[in-house]
């Protein structure tokens, strides 16, 4: 299982390689959702904010698309991201390099070194 930091790194890399249009729309909606999440006190409050502020509707207006088109487009973008993320996760390998790389003061405080191959 991959840690959250690695998953976030892979996700950012995949998003950065989307077409300009897909990346802009995806980031716009995610930023809108993140702003609402920061305002929410509970999961129910977040749901209420999503209903009230409708990030996908806001994005549709911003990008001059119909709401249904935006929903479909975002669904397609998320599908593409998930597919690429699964492919990347299947290829990731951690190689323990602890015995090959010596760190200063490692006798006092053990240092483990891993190489990530993606």
N, C-alpha and C positions, 0 to 999 in steps of 0.2 A: 504494500500500500504506500502511496506517495504522500509526502507531507504537504501541508497547505501552502507553504512558501514555494515549493517546486511547482505545484499546480498553478499557483498565481503567476509564476514566471512563464510557464508554458502558455497559459491563457493570454497573457499580455503579448507574447511573441506571435501567437496565432492571430490575434486581433490586429496587431501592427502590420501583418501581411495580407489582410483583407483588401479588397479594392477600396478606393477612396470613399465611394458612396456607401458601401456596406459598413466600413469602419466608422464613418461619421454618424450614421444612423444608430449603429450599435452603441457607440460611446455616448451619444446624446441620451438615449433611453436609459442606459445604465447610470449615467450621471443624475438624471432626473429621479430614478428610483433610489439612488444612494442618498440624495438630498432629503427625500421623504423619509427614508429609514433613519436618518440622523434626528429627525423631528419626532419620531414615534417613541412612545413610552412602552408600548406593548405590541404584540403581534396583531391584536384586534385594532389598535389605533393605526398601525401601519396599513392594514387593509382598508380602513376608513379613508386614510389619506390617498391611497391608490385609487379608490373609487371617486373621491372628490377631485383629485388633480389629474387622473388618467394620463400617465406618462406616454402611452402609445398614441393617445389622441393629441396631446401636445406636440409630439414628434410629427404626427401626420400633418398638422397645421404648419409646423415649422418647415417641413420639407415639401409642402404643397402636394401631398398625396391624400387619397381617400383613406379613411380609417381602416377599412377592410384590407386595402392594399398594404398598409403599414403593418397590420397584424401578420399577414401572410409573409411579407418581406422579412420581418423580424424573426418569424418562425423559421424561415429558410436560412437566415444568417446563423441563428442559434444551432440549427441542424448541422450546418457546415462547420461551425466551431467545434461542436461536440464530436463530429466525425474525425476532424483533424487532431483533437485532443486525445481521443482514443488511440489513434495511430501513433502519436508521439509517445504516449504513455507505454505502449507496447514495445517501443524501441529503446526506452530509457534503461540505462544500465549504470549501477553504482559499482565502482571498483575500489576495493580497500587498498589504499596506498600507504597505510600507516607504517609498515616495515620498510618502505622504500624512501620515504621522505622524513628526514630528521628535523625536528624543530628545536630551537634553542630553549633551554629550560624544560624540555619535555620530561626529564627525569623527575622534576619536582611536581609538575602538573601534566599528567598524560594528555597528549594531543592525538586525536584520531583524524586521519586525512583520507578523504574519499574523492575520487574523480567521477564526475558525472558525465556520461556520454549520452547525447540525445540524437 
